[in-house]
Amino acid sequence: MYGWIWRHLPGGPASRTAIAVVLVLTVCALLLLVVFPWVEPRLPWGDVTVGG
């Protein structure tokens, strides 16, 4: 998969590396700012109760 992405990026090795870093940072930002906040309320770990 990574080889396929690398072969399809335009430019030489330096520009491919820069584009790959931007892609990784974009995916991380999308996960942290959109996906994880959307999923968090749907996870059961927030329903912790202590018997008393």
MIZABA-62176 format. One record per atom (N, C-alpha, C): residue number from 1; residue in three letters; atom name; x, y, z. Coordinates in steps of 0.2 Angstrom, whole numbers. Last residue first. Example, Ala and Ser with C-alpha at 12.3 -4.5 7.8 and 13.67 -1.06 7.14 Angstrom:
! residues 2
+-----+---------+-------+-------+-------+-------+
: num : residuo : atomo :  east : north :    up :
+-----+---------+-------+-------+-------+-------+
:   2 :     ser :     N :    64 :   -11 :    35 :
:   2 :     ser :    CA :    68 :    -5 :    36 :
:   2 :     ser :     C :    64 :     0 :    39 :
:   1 :     ala :     N :    66 :   -28 :    39 :
:   1 :     ala :    CA :    62 :   -22 :    39 :
:   1 :     ala :     C :    66 :   -16 :    39 :
+-----+---------+-------+-------+-------+-------+
//
This chain:
! residues 52
+-----+---------+-------+-------+-------+-------+
: num : residuo : atomo :  east : north :    up :
+-----+---------+-------+-------+-------+-------+
:  52 :     gly :     N :  -113 :     6 :   227 :
:  52 :     gly :    CA :  -113 :     9 :   233 :
:  52 :     gly :     C :  -119 :     8 :   237 :
:  51 :     gly :     N :  -102 :     3 :   213 :
:  51 :     gly :    CA :  -108 :     1 :   217 :
:  51 :     gly :     C :  -107 :     4 :   224 :
:  50 :     val :     N :   -99 :    15 :   201 :
:  50 :     val :    CA :   -96 :    11 :   207 :
:  50 :     val :     C :  -102 :    10 :   211 :
:  49 :     thr :     N :   -99 :    15 :   183 :
:  49 :     thr :    CA :  -102 :    16 :   190 :
:  49 :     thr :     C :   -99 :    12 :   195 :
:  48 :     val :     N :   -95 :    22 :   168 :
:  48 :     val :    CA :   -92 :    18 :   173 :
:  48 :     val :     C :   -96 :    20 :   180 :
:  47 :     asp :     N :   -97 :    25 :   154 :
:  47 :     asp :    CA :  -103 :    23 :   158 :
:  47 :     asp :     C :  -100 :    19 :   164 :
:  46 :     gly :     N :   -87 :    27 :   145 :
:  46 :     gly :    CA :   -89 :    33 :   149 :
:  46 :     gly :     C :   -94 :    31 :   154 :
:  45 :     trp :     N :   -85 :    15 :   138 :
:  45 :     trp :    CA :   -81 :    16 :   143 :
:  45 :     trp :     C :   -83 :    22 :   148 :
:  44 :     pro :     N :   -93 :    13 :   126 :
:  44 :     pro :    CA :   -96 :    12 :   133 :
:  44 :     pro :     C :   -91 :    13 :   139 :
:  43 :     leu :     N :   -93 :    26 :   114 :
:  43 :     leu :    CA :   -90 :    21 :   117 :
:  43 :     leu :     C :   -93 :    20 :   124 :
:  42 :     arg :     N :   -99 :    38 :   109 :
:  42 :     arg :    CA :  -103 :    31 :   107 :
:  42 :     arg :     C :   -99 :    25 :   111 :
:  41 :     pro :     N :   -92 :    49 :   112 :
:  41 :     pro :    CA :   -98 :    48 :   115 :
:  41 :     pro :     C :  -101 :    41 :   114 :
:  40 :     glu :     N :   -81 :    46 :   102 :
:  40 :     glu :    CA :   -80 :    45 :   109 :
:  40 :     glu :     C :   -86 :    45 :   113 :
:  39 :     val :     N :   -83 :    48 :    89 :
:  39 :     val :    CA :   -84 :    41 :    91 :
:  39 :     val :     C :   -84 :    41 :    99 :
:  38 :     trp :     N :   -81 :    62 :    87 :
:  38 :     trp :    CA :   -87 :    59 :    85 :
:  38 :     trp :     C :   -88 :    52 :    88 :
:  37 :     pro :     N :   -68 :    63 :    91 :
:  37 :     pro :    CA :   -73 :    67 :    95 :
:  37 :     pro :     C :   -80 :    64 :    93 :
:  36 :     phe :     N :   -61 :    55 :    81 :
:  36 :     phe :    CA :   -61 :    53 :    88 :
:  36 :     phe :     C :   -67 :    57 :    92 :
:  35 :     val :     N :   -64 :    62 :    69 :
:  35 :     val :    CA :   -66 :    56 :    70 :
:  35 :     val :     C :   -67 :    54 :    77 :
:  34 :     val :     N :   -60 :    76 :    70 :
:  34 :     val :    CA :   -66 :    74 :    68 :
:  34 :     val :     C :   -68 :    67 :    70 :
:  33 :     leu :     N :   -47 :    78 :    76 :
:  33 :     leu :    CA :   -52 :    84 :    76 :
:  33 :     leu :     C :   -59 :    82 :    74 :
:  32 :     leu :     N :   -39 :    66 :    74 :
:  32 :     leu :    CA :   -40 :    69 :    81 :
:  32 :     leu :     C :   -45 :    74 :    81 :
:  31 :     leu :     N :   -41 :    63 :    60 :
:  31 :     leu :    CA :   -43 :    58 :    66 :
:  31 :     leu :     C :   -44 :    62 :    72 :
:  30 :     leu :     N :   -36 :    75 :    55 :
:  30 :     leu :    CA :   -43 :    73 :    53 :
:  30 :     leu :     C :   -46 :    68 :    59 :
:  29 :     ala :     N :   -23 :    74 :    59 :
:  29 :     ala :    CA :   -27 :    80 :    61 :
:  29 :     ala :     C :   -35 :    78 :    60 :
:  28 :     cys :     N :   -19 :    63 :    52 :
:  28 :     cys :    CA :   -19 :    63 :    60 :
:  28 :     cys :     C :   -23 :    69 :    62 :
:  27 :     val :     N :   -20 :    67 :    39 :
:  27 :     val :    CA :   -24 :    61 :    42 :
:  27 :     val :     C :   -24 :    61 :    49 :
:  26 :     thr :     N :   -11 :    77 :    39 :
:  26 :     thr :    CA :   -18 :    78 :    37 :
:  26 :     thr :     C :   -22 :    73 :    40 :
:  25 :     leu :     N :     1 :    71 :    41 :
:  25 :     leu :    CA :    -1 :    76 :    46 :
:  25 :     leu :     C :    -9 :    77 :    45 :
:  24 :     val :     N :     2 :    63 :    30 :
:  24 :     val :    CA :     1 :    60 :    36 :
:  24 :     val :     C :    -1 :    64 :    41 :
:  23 :     leu :     N :     2 :    73 :    20 :
:  23 :     leu :    CA :    -3 :    68 :    20 :
:  23 :     leu :     C :    -4 :    65 :    27 :
:  22 :     val :     N :    15 :    79 :    23 :
:  22 :     val :    CA :     8 :    83 :    23 :
:  22 :     val :     C :     2 :    78 :    24 :
:  21 :     val :     N :    23 :    68 :    21 :
:  21 :     val :    CA :    23 :    71 :    27 :
:  21 :     val :     C :    16 :    75 :    28 :
:  20 :     ala :     N :    21 :    67 :     7 :
:  20 :     ala :    CA :    19 :    61 :    11 :
:  20 :     ala :     C :    19 :    64 :    18 :
:  19 :     ile :     N :    26 :    79 :     2 :
:  19 :     ile :    CA :    19 :    78 :     1 :
:  19 :     ile :     C :    17 :    72 :     6 :
:  18 :     ala :     N :    40 :    77 :     6 :
:  18 :     ala :    CA :    36 :    83 :     9 :
:  18 :     ala :     C :    28 :    81 :     8 :
:  17 :     thr :     N :    43 :    66 :    -2 :
:  17 :     thr :    CA :    43 :    66 :     5 :
:  17 :     thr :     C :    39 :    71 :     9 :
:  16 :     arg :     N :    41 :    71 :   -15 :
:  16 :     arg :    CA :    37 :    66 :   -12 :
:  16 :     arg :     C :    37 :    65 :    -5 :
:  15 :     ser :     N :    51 :    81 :   -15 :
:  15 :     ser :    CA :    44 :    83 :   -15 :
:  15 :     ser :     C :    40 :    77 :   -13 :
:  14 :     ala :     N :    63 :    72 :   -14 :
:  14 :     ala :    CA :    62 :    77 :    -9 :
:  14 :     ala :     C :    54 :    80 :    -9 :
:  13 :     pro :     N :    61 :    63 :   -25 :
:  13 :     pro :    CA :    61 :    61 :   -19 :
:  13 :     pro :     C :    60 :    66 :   -13 :
:  12 :     gly :     N :    51 :    72 :   -37 :
:  12 :     gly :    CA :    56 :    68 :   -35 :
:  12 :     gly :     C :    56 :    66 :   -28 :
:  11 :     gly :     N :    33 :    71 :   -43 :
:  11 :     gly :    CA :    40 :    74 :   -41 :
:  11 :     gly :     C :    45 :    70 :   -40 :
:  10 :     pro :     N :    18 :    64 :   -36 :
:  10 :     pro :    CA :    22 :    68 :   -41 :
:  10 :     pro :     C :    29 :    70 :   -39 :
:   9 :     leu :     N :    14 :    48 :   -31 :
:   9 :     leu :    CA :    15 :    55 :   -29 :
:   9 :     leu :     C :    20 :    58 :   -34 :
:   8 :     his :     N :    14 :    34 :   -34 :
:   8 :     his :    CA :     9 :    39 :   -37 :
:   8 :     his :     C :     9 :    46 :   -35 :
:   7 :     arg :     N :    23 :    28 :   -27 :
:   7 :     arg :    CA :    24 :    28 :   -34 :
:   7 :     arg :     C :    19 :    33 :   -37 :
:   6 :     trp :     N :    18 :    29 :   -14 :
:   6 :     trp :    CA :    24 :    33 :   -16 :
:   6 :     trp :     C :    25 :    33 :   -23 :
:   5 :     ile :     N :     6 :    21 :   -15 :
:   5 :     ile :    CA :     6 :    28 :   -13 :
:   5 :     ile :     C :    12 :    32 :   -16 :
:   4 :     trp :     N :    13 :     9 :   -17 :
:   4 :     trp :    CA :     8 :    11 :   -22 :
:   4 :     trp :     C :     7 :    19 :   -21 :
:   3 :     gly :     N :    20 :     8 :    -5 :
:   3 :     gly :    CA :    23 :     8 :   -11 :
:   3 :     gly :     C :    19 :    11 :   -17 :
:   2 :     tyr :     N :     9 :     6 :     4 :
:   2 :     tyr :    CA :    14 :    12 :     5 :
:   2 :     tyr :     C :    18 :    13 :    -2 :
:   1 :     met :     N :     4 :    -6 :     0 :
:   1 :     met :    CA :     0 :     0 :     0 :
:   1 :     met :     C :     4 :     6 :     0 :
+-----+---------+-------+-------+-------+-------+
//
